[in-house]
């Protein structure tokens, strides 16, 4: 997966380089303000004129510290020498790719907000990607409802965690506050300590009108958190982190949660290779799946290689926590739980052999 994301970023970077070369080697002429924006972009890519100023496009493109397009209220920000690419399209949209090499940010929508890498004074937040496609509320809420990948200081956190090769993707409209995906350092999700995060991925598909409805993949390496469907309540979503290679996914069902890994409240308690999955596309009350840290007793008990899944059952909790190699699978046909065999055949293969 990491190599695939790397190839994708390389392709995007190549596009940015092509645009930069076209601008650097082409004469700048006055464009016809009556032309539509697609024609303007086509002319740009073909080596012709830049769009005329004040055409109402709300479009900004910046590559490696150079402003290629800046029209209307959209803002794009990159730093020279880092080869970052930032694209913002939409009224008051903002995209920034700074703080490391090859970062990429795309904000597409009214008050769209996408930030990748770190603050402009940072270095080493490399090849992070943030994509926000959809509308957000105006003002400061746009920041918290957008997509953020990389270092903790992107949200002003005093916890100096860093992140590289992280990806945050948000597709849908948000309006509640703290609804955007976070990938990378633990401070992006409000965790204490200087937890770093590399190769983390957080994806959100759907409209969120409640608060704190977001996927977080933070504080560890190779974590994945995703959430899909419309949410209207508060504190819903997916969390994978405080450990490595954790997977959490909440698919459909308002009020659903999936948490995998270590403790959100005490980052010294880690969990690795945990899976939490909720599939509740037609539910109204939502379901929860927890694997790894024991959120029931709130003790130091955590676990590795745990699996918790709730499949097609509404208003149900499936916990597999507090020890290693636990599983709890809840379905409409019944519930399977216990301890997976721990031989050398591979944990997941052994688990599937139980059914």
ZADODO-262961 format. One line per 8 residues: number of its first residue (from 1); for each residue z, x negated, y of N, C-alpha, C. Coordinates in steps of 0.1 Angstrom, whole numbers, always signed. Layout:
// residues N
NUM> Z,X,Y,Z,X,Y,Z,X,Y; ...
This chain:
// residues 355
1> +0,-8,-12,+0,+0,+0,+0,-9,+13; +8,-20,+12,+9,-28,+24,-5,-34,+27; -13,-38,+16,-26,-44,+19,-35,-34,+24; -34,-21,+20,-43,-11,+25,-40,-8,+40; -27,-8,+43,-24,-6,+58,-29,-18,+66; -28,-30,+60,-33,-42,+67,-48,-41,+69; -56,-36,+59,-70,-35,+61,-73,-25,+72; -66,-13,+72,-68,-3,+82,-65,-8,+96
9> -54,-16,+97,-52,-22,+110,-62,-32,+115; -67,-39,+105,-78,-49,+108,-90,-42,+113; -94,-31,+106,-105,-23,+111,-103,-18,+125; -91,-13,+128,-89,-8,+141,-90,-19,+152; -84,-31,+148,-84,-42,+157,-99,-46,+159; -107,-46,+149,-121,-49,+150,-128,-40,+160; -125,-27,+160,-130,-18,+169,-126,-22,+184; -113,-25,+185,-108,-29,+198,-115,-41,+203
17> -118,-51,+194,-125,-63,+198,-139,-60,+203; -145,-51,+195,-159,-47,+199,-160,-41,+213; -150,-32,+216,-150,-26,+229,-148,-36,+239; -138,-45,+237,-135,-56,+247,-147,-64,+249; -155,-68,+239,-167,-76,+240,-177,-69,+248; -179,-56,+246,-189,-48,+253,-186,-48,+268; -173,-46,+271,-169,-46,+285,-171,-59,+292; -167,-70,+284,-168,-83,+290,-182,-88,+293
25> -192,-83,+285,-205,-88,+286,-215,-78,+292; -210,-67,+297,-219,-56,+302,-217,-55,+317; -228,-52,+324,-227,-49,+339,-220,-36,+341; -212,-35,+351,-205,-23,+355,-213,-16,+365; -217,-3,+362,-225,+5,+371,-218,+18,+374; -223,+25,+384,-217,+37,+388,-221,+48,+378; -211,+55,+373,-215,+66,+363,-216,+79,+370; -224,+88,+364,-226,+101,+369,-214,+110,+366
33> -206,+114,+377,-193,+122,+374,-196,+135,+368; -208,+140,+368,-211,+153,+361,-213,+151,+346; -214,+139,+341,-216,+137,+327,-203,+140,+319; -204,+145,+307,-192,+148,+299,-186,+135,+294; -173,+137,+289,-166,+124,+286,-171,+118,+273; -177,+126,+264,-183,+120,+252,-194,+111,+256; -202,+115,+265,-213,+107,+270,-208,+94,+276; -197,+95,+283,-191,+83,+290,-187,+73,+280
41> -180,+78,+269,-175,+69,+259,-187,+63,+251; -197,+71,+249,-209,+66,+242,-215,+55,+250; -216,+57,+263,-222,+47,+271,-213,+34,+271; -200,+35,+271,-191,+24,+270,-194,+16,+257; -194,+23,+246,-196,+16,+233,-210,+10,+232; -219,+16,+239,-233,+11,+239,-235,-1,+249; -225,-5,+256,-226,-16,+265,-230,-12,+279; -229,+1,+282,-233,+5,+296,-221,+7,+305
49> -222,+16,+314,-212,+18,+324,-199,+23,+319; -188,+20,+326,-175,+26,+324,-175,+40,+330; -166,+49,+326,-165,+62,+332,-161,+61,+347; -167,+70,+355,-163,+70,+369,-148,+73,+370; -142,+68,+381,-128,+71,+383,-126,+86,+387; -114,+91,+384,-110,+105,+388,-120,+115,+382; -124,+114,+370,-132,+124,+364,-124,+134,+357; -111,+133,+356,-102,+143,+350,-102,+141,+335
57> -105,+130,+330,-104,+128,+315,-90,+127,+310; -81,+122,+318,-67,+118,+313,-69,+109,+300; -76,+98,+302,-78,+88,+291,-75,+74,+296; -68,+67,+287,-65,+53,+290,-67,+45,+278; -73,+33,+279,-75,+24,+268,-71,+10,+273; -63,+3,+265,-59,-10,+269,-60,-19,+256; -66,-31,+258,-66,-40,+247,-63,-54,+252; -53,-61,+245,-49,-74,+248,-46,-77,+263
65> -39,-67,+269,-36,-69,+283,-47,-64,+293; -58,-60,+288,-69,-56,+297,-70,-41,+297; -71,-35,+308,-73,-21,+310,-88,-18,+309; -92,-12,+298,-106,-9,+296,-110,+4,+303; -101,+14,+302,-103,+27,+308,-89,+31,+313; -89,+37,+325,-76,+42,+331,-80,+54,+340; -79,+66,+335,-84,+78,+342,-74,+89,+341; -70,+94,+352,-61,+106,+352,-47,+101,+350
73> -39,+109,+343,-24,+107,+342,-21,+100,+328; -30,+96,+320,-28,+89,+308,-25,+75,+311; -16,+69,+302,-12,+55,+304,-13,+47,+291; -19,+36,+291,-20,+27,+279,-15,+13,+283; -7,+7,+274,-1,-6,+278,-2,-16,+267; -7,-28,+269,-7,-39,+260,-4,-52,+268; -2,-63,+260,+2,-76,+266,-9,-86,+263; -13,-94,+272,-23,-104,+270,-18,-114,+260
81> -27,-118,+251,-24,-128,+240,-19,-122,+228; -16,-109,+227,-10,-103,+215,-21,-95,+207; -32,-92,+213,-43,-85,+207,-39,-71,+202; -30,-65,+210,-27,-51,+207,-37,-41,+213; -37,-29,+207,-47,-19,+211,-39,-6,+214; -40,+0,+226,-33,+12,+229,-43,+22,+235; -42,+34,+230,-51,+45,+234,-43,+57,+237; -44,+63,+249,-38,+75,+253,-48,+85,+258
89> -47,+97,+253,-56,+108,+257,-49,+121,+259; -48,+127,+270,-41,+139,+273,-33,+137,+285; -29,+148,+292,-22,+148,+304,-8,+142,+302; -5,+132,+310,+8,+125,+309,+11,+118,+295; +0,+115,+288,+2,+108,+275,+5,+93,+278; +12,+87,+268,+16,+73,+269,+15,+66,+256; +8,+55,+256,+7,+46,+244,+9,+32,+247; +18,+25,+239,+21,+11,+242,+21,+3,+229
97> +15,-8,+229,+15,-17,+218,+18,-31,+223; +30,-35,+223,+35,-48,+228,+46,-54,+219; +50,-66,+222,+61,-72,+215,+57,-79,+202; +45,-81,+199,+40,-88,+187,+25,-88,+186; +20,-94,+176,+6,-95,+173,+0,-83,+166; -11,-78,+171,-19,-68,+164,-13,-54,+163; -4,-50,+172,+2,-37,+172,-8,-26,+177; -7,-14,+172,-16,-3,+176,-9,+10,+179
105> -12,+16,+190,-6,+29,+193,-17,+38,+198; -16,+51,+193,-25,+62,+197,-17,+74,+201; -18,+79,+213,-11,+91,+217,-22,+101,+221; -23,+112,+215,-34,+122,+217,-28,+136,+218; -27,+140,+231,-21,+153,+233,-14,+153,+246; -11,+165,+251,-3,+166,+264,+11,+161,+261; +15,+151,+270,+28,+144,+269,+29,+137,+255; +17,+133,+250,+18,+125,+237,+25,+112,+240
113> +32,+107,+229,+39,+95,+231,+39,+87,+218; +34,+75,+219,+33,+66,+207,+35,+51,+212; +45,+45,+205,+49,+32,+209,+51,+23,+196; +44,+12,+196,+44,+3,+184,+48,-11,+188; +57,-18,+180,+60,-31,+182,+74,-33,+188; +75,-37,+201,+88,-39,+207,+86,-38,+222; +97,-41,+229,+96,-42,+244,+86,-54,+247; +81,-53,+259,+71,-64,+263,+77,-78,+263
121> +90,-79,+264,+97,-92,+263,+99,-97,+249; +96,-88,+239,+99,-92,+225,+87,-101,+220; +90,-107,+209,+79,-114,+201,+82,-111,+186; +72,-111,+178,+75,-110,+163,+75,-96,+158; +73,-86,+166,+71,-72,+161,+57,-70,+158; +52,-75,+147,+38,-76,+144,+32,-65,+136; +20,-61,+139,+12,-52,+131,+19,-38,+128; +26,-34,+139,+32,-20,+138,+22,-10,+143
129> +23,+2,+137,+13,+13,+141,+21,+26,+144; +18,+32,+156,+24,+45,+160,+13,+54,+164; +12,+66,+158,+2,+76,+161,+9,+89,+163; +6,+95,+175,+12,+108,+178,+0,+117,+182; -3,+127,+174,-14,+136,+177,-8,+150,+178; -7,+156,+190,-1,+168,+193,+6,+168,+206; +12,+180,+210,+18,+182,+223,+33,+180,+222; +39,+174,+232,+53,+173,+234,+58,+178,+247
137> +71,+181,+248,+76,+185,+261,+75,+175,+272; +76,+179,+284,+75,+169,+295,+88,+161,+297; +87,+150,+304,+98,+142,+308,+103,+134,+296; +116,+131,+296,+122,+122,+286,+121,+128,+272; +120,+141,+270,+119,+146,+257,+107,+141,+250; +96,+138,+257,+84,+133,+251,+87,+120,+244; +96,+112,+249,+99,+100,+243,+105,+102,+229; +114,+111,+228,+122,+114,+216,+114,+122,+206
145> +103,+129,+211,+95,+137,+202,+82,+130,+197; +80,+117,+202,+69,+110,+198,+71,+101,+186; +61,+93,+183,+61,+84,+172,+64,+70,+176; +74,+63,+169,+79,+50,+173,+80,+41,+160; +74,+29,+161,+74,+20,+149,+77,+6,+154; +87,+0,+148,+90,-14,+152,+105,-17,+155; +107,-23,+167,+121,-28,+170,+130,-17,+176; +143,-19,+175,+152,-9,+179,+152,-7,+194
153> +149,-17,+202,+149,-16,+217,+139,-7,+222; +129,-2,+214,+119,+8,+218,+126,+21,+222; +138,+24,+217,+145,+35,+221,+158,+32,+229; +158,+19,+234,+169,+15,+242,+182,+12,+234; +181,+10,+221,+192,+8,+213,+198,-6,+215; +211,-7,+216,+218,-20,+218,+218,-28,+205; +215,-22,+193,+214,-28,+181,+201,-35,+179; +201,-48,+178,+189,-56,+180,+181,-57,+167
161> +179,-47,+160,+170,-47,+148,+156,-49,+151; +149,-55,+142,+134,-58,+144,+126,-51,+133; +113,-50,+135,+105,-44,+125,+90,-49,+126; +84,-52,+115,+70,-55,+115,+63,-47,+103; +50,-45,+105,+42,-38,+95,+47,-24,+93; +53,-18,+103,+58,-4,+102,+48,+6,+107; +49,+18,+101,+39,+28,+105,+47,+42,+107; +45,+48,+119,+50,+61,+122,+38,+70,+126
169> +37,+81,+120,+26,+90,+122,+31,+104,+124; +28,+111,+135,+32,+124,+139,+20,+133,+142; +18,+143,+134,+7,+152,+136,+12,+166,+137; +12,+172,+149,+18,+185,+152,+25,+185,+165; +29,+197,+169,+35,+199,+182,+51,+199,+180; +57,+192,+189,+72,+191,+189,+78,+196,+202; +89,+202,+202,+95,+207,+214,+110,+207,+214; +117,+202,+203,+131,+204,+202,+139,+192,+207
177> +133,+180,+207,+141,+168,+209,+144,+161,+196; +142,+147,+196,+145,+139,+184,+137,+145,+172; +125,+148,+174,+116,+154,+163,+105,+144,+159; +105,+132,+165,+94,+123,+161,+98,+113,+150; +88,+109,+143,+90,+99,+132,+94,+85,+137; +103,+79,+129,+108,+65,+133,+106,+56,+120; +100,+45,+122,+98,+35,+112,+102,+21,+116; +111,+14,+109,+114,+1,+113,+129,-2,+114
185> +133,-7,+125,+147,-11,+127,+157,+1,+126; +169,-1,+121,+179,+10,+120,+182,+17,+133; +183,+9,+144,+187,+15,+156,+177,+26,+161; +165,+27,+156,+156,+37,+160,+161,+51,+155; +169,+51,+144,+175,+63,+139,+189,+65,+143; +194,+57,+152,+208,+58,+157,+218,+51,+148; +213,+42,+139,+222,+35,+130,+229,+23,+138; +241,+20,+134,+247,+8,+140,+244,-4,+132
193> +247,-16,+138,+243,-28,+132,+229,-32,+135; +226,-45,+133,+212,-50,+136,+203,-49,+124; +202,-37,+118,+194,-36,+106,+179,-37,+109; +173,-46,+102,+158,-48,+103,+151,-39,+94; +138,-37,+96,+130,-29,+87,+115,-33,+88; +110,-37,+77,+96,-41,+76,+89,-33,+65; +76,-31,+68,+68,-23,+58,+73,-9,+55; +79,-3,+65,+85,+11,+64,+75,+21,+70
201> +75,+33,+64,+65,+43,+68,+72,+56,+70; +70,+63,+81,+75,+77,+83,+64,+85,+88; +62,+97,+82,+51,+106,+85,+56,+120,+86; +51,+127,+97,+55,+141,+99,+43,+149,+102; +40,+159,+93,+30,+169,+95,+35,+182,+98; +33,+188,+109,+38,+202,+112,+44,+203,+126; +47,+215,+129,+53,+218,+142,+68,+219,+141; +75,+212,+150,+90,+212,+150,+95,+218,+163
209> +103,+228,+163,+109,+234,+175,+124,+232,+176; +130,+229,+164,+145,+226,+165,+147,+211,+169; +160,+207,+169,+163,+194,+173,+166,+185,+161; +163,+172,+161,+166,+163,+151,+159,+167,+138; +147,+171,+139,+138,+174,+127,+128,+163,+126; +131,+153,+118,+122,+141,+118,+124,+133,+106; +114,+126,+102,+115,+116,+91,+118,+102,+96; +128,+96,+90,+132,+82,+94,+130,+73,+82
217> +123,+62,+83,+122,+52,+73,+126,+39,+80; +139,+35,+78,+145,+24,+86,+155,+16,+78; +158,+5,+85,+169,-4,+80,+167,-8,+65; +156,-15,+63,+153,-20,+50,+138,-22,+49; +134,-26,+37,+119,-29,+35,+113,-20,+25; +101,-16,+28,+93,-7,+19,+98,+7,+18; +105,+12,+28,+110,+26,+27,+99,+36,+32; +100,+48,+26,+90,+58,+29,+97,+71,+31
225> +94,+78,+42,+100,+91,+45,+89,+100,+51; +88,+112,+45,+78,+121,+50,+83,+136,+51; +78,+143,+60,+82,+157,+61,+69,+165,+65; +68,+177,+59,+56,+185,+63,+60,+200,+63; +54,+207,+72,+58,+222,+73,+64,+224,+87; +65,+237,+90,+71,+241,+103,+86,+242,+102; +93,+236,+112,+108,+236,+112,+112,+242,+125; +122,+251,+124,+128,+258,+136,+143,+255,+137
233> +149,+251,+126,+164,+248,+127,+166,+234,+131; +179,+230,+131,+182,+217,+135,+186,+208,+123; +185,+195,+125,+189,+185,+115,+182,+187,+102; +169,+188,+102,+161,+189,+90,+152,+176,+89; +147,+173,+78,+137,+162,+76,+140,+154,+65; +136,+141,+66,+137,+131,+55,+142,+118,+60; +151,+112,+52,+156,+99,+55,+155,+89,+43; +149,+78,+45,+148,+67,+35,+152,+54,+41
241> +163,+48,+37,+167,+36,+43,+180,+30,+39; +185,+21,+47,+198,+14,+44,+197,+8,+30; +186,+1,+27,+182,-4,+14,+167,-6,+14; +162,-9,+2,+148,-12,+1,+141,-3,-9; +129,+0,-6,+120,+7,-15,+125,+21,-19; +131,+28,-9,+135,+42,-11,+124,+51,-7; +124,+63,-13,+114,+73,-10,+120,+87,-8; +117,+93,+3,+123,+106,+6,+111,+115,+11
249> +110,+127,+6,+99,+136,+10,+104,+151,+10; +102,+158,+21,+106,+172,+22,+93,+180,+25; +88,+187,+16,+75,+194,+17,+78,+209,+18; +75,+215,+30,+77,+229,+33,+91,+234,+33; +93,+246,+36,+106,+252,+36,+114,+248,+48; +117,+257,+57,+125,+254,+68,+139,+251,+64; +146,+242,+71,+160,+237,+68,+161,+228,+56; +150,+222,+51,+150,+213,+40,+153,+199,+44
257> +160,+192,+35,+164,+178,+37,+162,+170,+24; +157,+157,+26,+156,+148,+15,+161,+134,+20; +172,+129,+14,+178,+116,+18,+178,+107,+6; +173,+95,+8,+173,+85,-3,+178,+71,+2; +187,+65,-5,+191,+51,-1,+206,+50,+1; +209,+42,+11,+223,+39,+14,+229,+49,+24; +241,+45,+29,+248,+54,+38,+243,+54,+52; +240,+66,+58,+236,+67,+72,+248,+64,+81
265> +260,+66,+76,+272,+64,+84,+278,+50,+83; +275,+43,+73,+280,+29,+71,+269,+21,+65; +263,+13,+73,+251,+6,+69,+254,-6,+60; +267,-9,+58,+271,-19,+48,+269,-14,+34; +268,-1,+32,+267,+5,+19,+252,+8,+16; +246,+0,+8,+231,+2,+6,+228,+8,-7; +215,+13,-7,+210,+19,-20,+195,+15,-21; +191,+12,-33,+177,+7,-35,+170,+15,-45
273> +157,+16,-43,+148,+23,-53,+152,+37,-56; +157,+44,-46,+161,+58,-48,+150,+68,-44; +150,+79,-50,+139,+89,-47,+146,+103,-45; +142,+109,-34,+147,+123,-31,+135,+131,-27; +133,+143,-34,+121,+151,-32,+124,+165,-31; +119,+172,-21,+120,+187,-20,+106,+193,-19; +103,+202,-28,+91,+210,-27,+95,+225,-26; +94,+230,-14,+99,+244,-12,+89,+251,-1
281> +76,+252,-5,+67,+256,+5,+68,+271,+10; +75,+279,+2,+76,+293,+6,+90,+297,+9; +99,+287,+10,+113,+290,+12,+116,+293,+26; +127,+300,+29,+132,+304,+42,+145,+297,+45; +153,+294,+35,+166,+288,+38,+166,+273,+35; +156,+268,+28,+155,+254,+26,+164,+249,+15; +160,+237,+10,+168,+231,-1,+170,+216,+3; +180,+210,-4,+183,+196,-2,+183,+188,-14
289> +178,+175,-13,+178,+166,-24,+184,+152,-19; +194,+147,-26,+201,+135,-21,+202,+125,-33; +198,+113,-31,+199,+103,-41,+204,+90,-35; +213,+83,-42,+218,+70,-37,+233,+72,-33; +235,+73,-20,+248,+74,-14,+254,+87,-16; +267,+88,-19,+274,+100,-22,+279,+107,-9; +270,+116,-4,+273,+123,+8,+283,+134,+6; +287,+137,-6,+296,+148,-9,+310,+143,-7
297> +314,+132,-13,+327,+126,-11,+329,+117,+1; +317,+113,+6,+317,+103,+18,+325,+91,+15; +325,+86,+3,+332,+74,-1,+322,+63,-1; +327,+51,-6,+318,+39,-7,+309,+40,-19; +309,+51,-26,+301,+52,-38,+286,+54,-35; +278,+45,-40,+264,+46,-38,+257,+43,-51; +244,+43,-51,+237,+41,-64,+223,+36,-61; +217,+30,-72,+204,+25,-72,+196,+32,-83
305> +183,+33,-81,+174,+38,-91,+177,+53,-94; +181,+61,-84,+185,+75,-86,+173,+84,-82; +172,+95,-89,+162,+105,-86,+168,+119,-84; +165,+125,-73,+170,+139,-70,+157,+147,-66; +155,+158,-72,+143,+166,-69,+147,+181,-70; +142,+189,-60,+143,+203,-60,+129,+209,-59; +124,+215,-70,+110,+219,-70,+109,+234,-71; +104,+240,-60,+101,+254,-59,+113,+263,-59
313> +125,+258,-56,+137,+267,-56,+143,+266,-42; +146,+278,-36,+151,+279,-22,+166,+279,-22; +171,+273,-11,+186,+273,-9,+194,+267,-20; +189,+255,-24,+195,+248,-36,+197,+233,-32; +207,+227,-38,+210,+212,-36,+209,+205,-49; +201,+194,-49,+200,+186,-61,+205,+172,-58; +218,+168,-62,+223,+155,-59,+222,+146,-71; +219,+133,-69,+220,+122,-78,+225,+110,-71
321> +238,+109,-71,+244,+99,-62,+257,+93,-67; +261,+82,-62,+274,+76,-65,+274,+67,-77; +262,+65,-84,+261,+56,-95,+247,+52,-97; +244,+44,-107,+230,+39,-109,+223,+48,-120; +210,+49,-118,+201,+55,-129,+205,+69,-132; +208,+77,-121,+211,+91,-123,+199,+99,-120; +198,+111,-125,+187,+120,-122,+192,+134,-122; +187,+142,-112,+190,+157,-111,+177,+164,-107
329> +171,+171,-116,+159,+178,-113,+161,+193,-114; +160,+200,-103,+162,+215,-102,+149,+222,-101; +146,+231,-111,+134,+239,-110,+137,+254,-113; +127,+262,-111,+130,+277,-114,+132,+279,-129; +128,+270,-137,+130,+272,-152,+143,+266,-157; +151,+259,-148,+163,+253,-152,+166,+240,-145; +177,+234,-149,+181,+221,-143,+183,+210,-153; +178,+199,-150,+180,+187,-159,+187,+176,-151
337> +198,+172,-156,+206,+161,-149,+212,+152,-159; +216,+140,-155,+222,+131,-164,+220,+117,-160; +221,+108,-169,+219,+94,-167,+207,+89,-175; +198,+83,-168,+186,+78,-174,+189,+66,-183; +181,+64,-194,+183,+52,-202,+180,+40,-194; +187,+29,-198,+185,+16,-190,+180,+5,-199; +170,+8,-206,+164,-3,-215,+152,-9,-207; +145,-18,-213,+135,-26,-206,+122,-19,-204
345> +121,-6,-208,+108,+1,-208,+104,+6,-194; +112,+4,-184,+109,+10,-171,+116,+23,-169; +123,+23,-157,+132,+35,-155,+124,+48,-154; +113,+49,-147,+106,+61,-146,+100,+66,-159; +95,+56,-167,+89,+60,-180,+100,+65,-189; +111,+59,-188,+122,+63,-197,+127,+77,-193; +127,+80,-180,+131,+93,-175,+122,+104,-180; +109,+101,-178,+99,+111,-182,+100,+114,-197
353> +104,+104,-205,+104,+106,-219,+116,+116,-223; +125,+119,-214,+136,+128,-217,+131,+142,-217; +120,+145,-212,+116,+160,-211,+104,+163,-220
